[in-house]
Amino acid sequence: MAYALGLLVLVVGLLVSIGLHELGHMIPAKRFGVRVPRYMIGFGPTLYSVTRGETEYGLKAIPLGGYVKMVGMLPPAHEVGAEGVEPKGAIGQMVAEARNASAEEIPPGEEARAFYRLSTPKKILVMAGGTLTNLVVGALLLGGVYVFHGVPDDTVVGMVGQCILPADAEGQRECTPSDPASPADVAGLQVGDTLVSFDGRPIDAWADFSAAVRASEGADVPLVVERDGELVTLTVDPVEVERPVWNDDGTAREENGELVTETVRYVGVSPSNEPRPLSVAEAAPAVAEGVWLNIQEIAKLPWTVVEIGQAIGGDGEREPGVVGLVGVAQIAGESASASQASIGDRVASMVALLGSLNIALFVFNLIPLLPLDGGHVAGALWEGVKRQWARARGLPRPRPADMARMMPVAYGVFVVLVALGLFLVVADVVVPVI
């Protein structure tokens, strides 16, 4: 039930995000006088629609996107000097048909309300409005989780062991007077202490602490912690003990039942992992880091696709990162049904997932290729550069950018995006990330 509820929340959240994205296009377009005959959430057959003024608002059956119909997206042939020119080849025919279809959308007497007549700044604002809305929504959702719920902080001490138990008894029994005291207890570590450095090595995550302990030598190792707002320096004597070697499946025993161990330096302390709320000043760079990580993922997408393909073929493992619709649904379902997590943790996880998806939509839509928003922004920028160059040289105002010439590219990109979506669905089924 919880899994299904998670999927429902995801679908509703995505629909709201799509709706807000399209509003980011529609509101400035209407403000600048562009005729907007249609605002739709989803694709395929229309489930419901209502007309208000000159715009039809509706919900379609396939909730995988949405669109705002603005008249005159492409300048007609006479505006770009192509009137009377016979189109050559299939591509030329495609370009001509796109121009004609766009021109036919403009009602007689409303030529001034065509999108292509907008100034460069207004075009950019209209076409970037949707993806910028996703950025704002994503930042508010993620920032809200960081500020009001917090992020797991594994540098906070959650447990201080009282003794050193044998490897096969750890977690199985309580300490006895014959068991040696743990180095953490002897050093005076307390639950709630925040680890700052160990043996001079800064601690930003529990993995840093574990690595520092294992790499340390000798006794009297300095450990700096933050306690009640003050830095406290303790002295720790790590000991060498046998500890289980855990496999990916959560076991530490061979098929014959023998426990697999290794000798490691040991202190006897565990992290809290309790969420720590961030201040607004801390949350802002955390959100910015999320945007930067998405940019990096998009930049290396071709290599990621190759690696995922190898994982599907059994050559290597799939790394966490890019997922498809099925993968997102899996993450949402697992987040909502995690029995070990509190209600607050589950809600925060779902909100953070929706925030991350909005950030991903923002970054992906900025790719400067049609039919993505970034392609339209790039076209408007090119038109603006030409106009400013002509103005600076005292030349006549140039014609509008002939975006119809980019339609073959738009169709090609669309095919690639569909193929990528199907590929990721297969990957999510064959080699899921969770």
C-alpha positions in Angstrom: 0.0 0.0 0.0 2.8 2.4 0.9 4.6 1.6 -2.3 1.5 2.4 -4.4 1.0 5.6 -2.4 4.6 6.6 -3.2 3.9 6.1 -6.9 0.7 8.1 -6.7 2.5 11.0 -5.0 5.2 10.8 -7.6 2.7 11.0 -10.5 0.8 13.9 -8.9 4.0 15.7 -8.1 5.3 15.3 -11.7 2.0 16.5 -13.1 2.1 19.6 -10.9 5.7 20.2 -11.9 4.8 19.9 -15.6 1.9 22.2 -15.1 4.1 24.8 -13.4 6.7 24.5 -16.2 4.1 25.2 -18.9 2.7 28.1 -16.9 6.3 29.5 -16.9 5.9 29.7 -20.7 2.3 30.7 -20.9 2.2 33.6 -18.4 4.9 35.7 -20.0 3.7 34.8 -23.5 0.2 36.1 -22.7 1.8 39.1 -20.9 3.6 40.1 -24.1 0.5 39.7 -26.3 1.2 36.3 -27.9 -1.9 34.4 -28.7 -2.0 31.1 -26.7 -4.8 28.8 -28.0 -3.9 25.7 -25.9 -2.4 24.8 -22.5 -2.1 21.0 -22.0 -0.7 18.7 -19.4 0.2 15.3 -20.8 0.0 13.9 -24.3 -2.3 11.7 -26.3 -6.1 11.7 -26.0 -7.7 14.6 -24.0 -9.3 13.5 -20.8 -10.7 16.8 -19.8 -10.5 20.4 -21.1 -12.2 23.7 -20.6 -11.9 26.9 -22.6 -11.4 30.2 -20.9 -11.1 33.2 -23.2 -9.0 32.3 -26.2 -7.2 29.4 -24.4 -8.2 25.8 -24.0 -6.9 24.2 -20.8 -6.8 20.5 -20.6 -5.4 17.2 -19.2 -4.3 14.4 -21.5 -4.0 10.7 -20.9 -0.2 10.2 -21.0 1.4 12.2 -18.1 4.9 12.3 -19.7 5.1 16.0 -20.4 3.0 18.9 -21.6 2.9 21.8 -24.0 1.7 25.4 -24.5 0.6 26.2 -28.1 1.8 29.7 -29.1 0.9 30.9 -32.6 3.6 31.9 -35.0 6.5 30.1 -33.4 8.2 30.0 -36.8 8.5 33.1 -39.1 6.6 32.7 -42.4 8.5 32.4 -45.7 8.1 36.1 -46.7 9.7 37.1 -43.4 12.9 35.1 -44.0 13.3 35.7 -47.8 12.0 32.2 -48.8 8.8 33.3 -50.4 8.5 31.7 -53.9 11.6 29.6 -53.4 11.0 26.0 -54.5 12.0 23.6 -51.6 14.7 21.1 -52.6 14.7 17.5 -51.4 12.9 16.0 -48.5 14.5 18.3 -45.9 13.6 21.4 -47.9 10.0 20.1 -48.1 10.0 19.5 -44.4 11.2 23.0 -43.7 8.7 24.6 -46.0 5.8 22.6 -44.5 6.8 23.7 -41.0 6.8 27.4 -42.1 3.4 27.0 -43.8 1.9 25.2 -40.8 3.1 27.9 -38.4 1.8 30.7 -40.7 -1.7 29.1 -41.0 -2.1 29.2 -37.2 -2.1 33.0 -37.1 -5.7 34.3 -37.4 -6.2 37.1 -39.9 -5.5 40.5 -38.4 -3.5 39.1 -35.5 -0.1 38.9 -37.2 1.3 41.2 -34.6 0.5 38.6 -31.9 2.8 36.0 -33.4 5.6 34.7 -31.2 8.3 35.3 -33.9 7.6 39.1 -33.7 8.7 39.4 -30.1 12.0 41.1 -29.2 15.0 38.9 -28.3 14.7 39.5 -24.5 11.0 38.6 -24.6 11.6 35.5 -26.6 14.2 34.4 -24.1 12.0 35.1 -21.1 9.1 33.1 -22.7 11.2 30.1 -23.7 13.3 30.0 -20.6 10.4 30.7 -18.3 9.4 27.0 -18.1 12.8 25.6 -17.2 13.5 28.5 -14.8 10.2 27.6 -13.1 11.5 24.1 -12.6 14.7 25.5 -11.0 12.7 27.6 -8.6 10.4 24.7 -7.7 13.3 22.3 -7.3 15.3 24.8 -5.2 12.3 25.5 -2.9 11.6 21.7 -2.4 15.2 20.7 -1.8 15.9 23.8 0.3 12.8 23.2 2.3 13.9 19.6 3.1 17.4 20.8 4.0 16.1 23.6 6.3 13.0 22.0 7.9 14.0 18.3 8.0 17.7 18.3 7.6 20.3 16.0 6.0 21.8 12.9 7.5 24.9 13.9 9.4 27.2 10.9 9.9 29.9 12.9 11.6 27.8 13.0 14.8 28.5 10.2 17.3 25.4 8.1 17.8 26.9 5.2 20.0 30.0 4.8 22.1 30.9 1.2 22.7 31.6 0.3 26.3 33.8 -2.7 25.5 35.5 -4.6 22.8 33.6 -7.8 21.9 35.0 -10.7 19.9 34.1 -10.6 16.1 31.6 -13.4 16.4 29.9 -11.8 19.5 29.5 -8.2 18.3 25.9 -7.3 18.5 25.0 -10.7 20.0 25.6 -10.0 23.8 26.2 -7.3 26.3 29.6 -6.4 27.7 31.0 -8.3 30.7 33.6 -7.3 33.3 36.2 -9.5 31.5 35.8 -7.6 28.2 38.4 -4.8 27.6 37.1 -1.3 27.5 36.7 0.4 24.1 39.2 3.1 23.2 36.3 5.5 22.5 34.9 5.0 26.1 38.4 5.4 27.6 39.0 8.6 25.6 35.8 10.2 26.9 33.8 10.4 23.6 30.2 11.2 24.2 27.0 10.6 22.2 26.3 13.8 20.3 29.9 14.8 19.7 30.6 16.0 16.2 33.9 14.6 14.8 36.1 17.4 13.5 39.5 15.7 12.9 41.5 12.6 13.7 45.2 12.5 13.8 45.2 15.8 12.0 43.0 14.6 9.2 39.7 16.6 8.7 36.5 14.6 9.1 33.7 15.6 6.6 32.0 12.1 6.5 32.1 8.9 8.5 34.1 7.3 5.7 36.8 9.9 6.4 36.9 8.9 10.1 37.1 5.2 9.3 39.9 5.7 6.8 41.8 7.9 9.3 41.5 5.3 12.1 42.7 2.5 9.8 45.6 4.6 8.6 46.7 5.8 12.1 49.7 4.4 13.9 50.7 4.1 17.5 48.9 5.4 20.5 47.8 8.8 21.9 46.2 9.8 18.6 44.5 13.3 18.9 40.8 13.4 18.1 39.1 16.8 17.9 35.3 16.9 18.4 32.8 19.7 18.7 30.8 19.5 22.0 28.3 22.1 23.1 29.6 24.5 20.5 33.2 24.2 21.6 36.2 22.3 20.2 37.5 19.5 22.5 40.7 17.6 21.9 40.7 14.0 23.2 43.4 11.3 23.0 42.5 7.9 21.6 44.5 4.7 21.6 43.1 2.6 18.7 43.6 -1.1 19.1 43.9 -3.9 16.5 41.0 -6.3 16.5 39.4 -8.9 14.3 36.2 -7.6 12.6 33.8 -9.2 10.2 34.2 -8.6 6.4 30.7 -7.9 5.2 29.6 -8.9 1.7 27.2 -7.0 -0.6 24.4 -9.3 0.5 24.9 -8.4 4.2 26.6 -11.6 5.3 30.1 -12.2 6.6 30.3 -16.0 6.4 31.4 -18.4 3.8 29.2 -21.2 2.5 30.6 -23.5 5.2 29.5 -21.1 7.9 32.9 -19.8 8.8 33.1 -16.2 9.8 35.3 -14.1 7.5 37.3 -11.4 9.4 40.2 -9.0 9.0 42.5 -7.2 11.4 41.7 -3.5 11.6 42.4 -0.5 13.9 39.4 0.0 16.1 38.0 2.8 18.3 34.5 1.6 19.1 32.1 4.3 18.0 29.2 4.5 15.5 27.5 7.4 13.7 24.2 8.9 14.5 22.8 9.5 11.0 20.1 11.7 12.5 19.1 14.5 10.1 20.6 17.8 10.9 18.6 20.9 9.7 20.7 23.4 7.7 20.5 27.1 7.9 19.4 29.0 4.7 23.0 30.0 4.2 24.0 26.3 4.3 21.1 25.1 2.2 21.8 27.5 -0.8 25.2 26.0 -1.7 23.8 22.5 -1.1 21.1 23.2 -3.7 23.7 24.7 -6.0 25.8 21.6 -5.7 22.8 19.5 -6.8 22.5 21.7 -9.9 26.2 21.3 -10.6 26.0 17.5 -10.2 23.1 17.4 -12.7 25.2 19.4 -15.2 28.0 17.0 -14.8 25.7 14.0 -15.4 24.3 15.6 -18.5 27.8 16.4 -19.8 28.9 12.8 -19.5 25.6 11.3 -20.6 27.0 9.6 -23.8 29.6 7.8 -21.7 27.0 6.9 -19.1 24.8 5.3 -21.8 27.8 3.2 -23.0 28.5 2.0 -19.4 24.8 1.2 -18.8 24.8 -0.8 -22.1 27.8 -2.8 -20.9 26.0 -3.4 -17.6 22.9 -4.7 -19.4 25.2 -7.1 -21.3 26.7 -8.3 -18.1 30.0 -6.6 -18.6 30.3 -4.4 -15.5 27.9 -3.0 -12.9 25.5 -0.1 -13.2 26.5 2.9 -11.2 23.9 5.1 -9.4 23.0 8.2 -11.4 20.9 8.5 -14.5 17.7 6.5 -14.3 14.5 6.3 -16.5 10.9 6.4 -15.6 10.9 2.9 -14.1 13.9 3.8 -12.0 12.3 6.9 -10.7 9.2 5.0 -9.8 11.3 2.3 -8.0 13.0 5.0 -6.0 9.7 6.6 -5.1 8.1 3.3 -4.1 11.1 2.3 -2.0 11.2 5.7 -0.3 7.5 5.6 0.6 7.6 2.0 1.9 10.9 2.0 3.8 9.7 0.3 7.0 12.8 1.4 9.0 12.2 5.1 8.2 9.9 7.4 10.1 6.9 9.1 8.5 8.9 12.4 8.5 11.9 10.7 6.8 9.6 9.2 4.1 7.9 12.5 3.4 11.2 14.3 3.2 12.6 11.7 0.9 9.6 12.0 -1.5 9.8 15.9 -1.5 13.6 15.7 -2.1 13.0 13.3 -5.0 10.5 15.7 -6.6 12.9 18.6 -6.0 15.7 16.6 -7.6 13.5 15.8 -10.6 12.7 19.5 -11.1 16.4 20.4 -11.0 17.1 17.6 -13.5 14.4 19.0 -15.8 15.9 22.5 -15.5 19.3 21.3 -16.5 18.2 19.0 -19.3 15.9 21.5 -20.9 18.8 24.0 -21.2 20.6 21.8 -23.8 20.7 24.1 -26.8 18.9 21.8 -29.2 15.4 21.9 -30.5 12.8 20.8 -29.5 14.1 21.5 -26.0 13.7 25.0 -24.5 17.4 25.6 -24.7 17.2 25.3 -28.5 14.6 28.1 -28.7 16.7 30.2 -26.3 19.8 29.6 -28.5 17.8 30.7 -31.6 16.6 33.9 -29.9 20.2 34.6 -28.8 21.5 34.2 -32.3 18.8 36.5 -33.6 19.7 39.1 -31.0 23.4 38.9 -31.8 22.6 39.5 -35.5 20.4 42.5 -34.7 23.0 44.1 -32.4 25.8 43.5 -34.9 23.7 45.2 -37.6 22.8 48.1 -35.3 26.5 48.6 -34.4 27.4 48.8 -38.0 24.5 50.9 -39.1 23.0 48.2 -41.3 19.3 47.5 -41.8 17.5 45.3 -39.3 18.1 41.7 -40.2 15.4 39.2 -40.9 14.1 37.0 -38.0 16.1 33.8 -37.3 14.8 31.1 -39.7 14.2 28.5 -37.0 12.3 26.3 -39.5 15.6 25.3 -40.9 16.3 23.5 -37.5 13.2 21.3 -37.7 15.1 18.3 -39.1 17.4 18.6 -36.2 14.4 18.9 -33.8 12.9 15.7 -35.3 16.2 13.9 -35.0 16.7 15.0 -31.3 13.1 13.8 -30.6 13.9 10.4 -31.9 17.1 10.2 -29.9 15.2 11.2 -26.7 12.5 8.6 -27.3 15.2 5.9 -27.9 17.1 7.1 -24.8 13.9 6.9 -22.7 13.2 3.3 -23.9 16.8 2.3 -23.3 16.7 3.5 -19.7 13.4 1.7 -19.1 15.1 -1.5 -20.2 18.1 -0.7 -18.0 15.9 0.0 -15.0 14.3 -3.5 -15.4 17.4 -5.5 -16.2 20.0 -3.8 -14.0 18.0 -1.6 -11.5 19.9 0.9 -9.4 18.1 -0.2 -6.2 
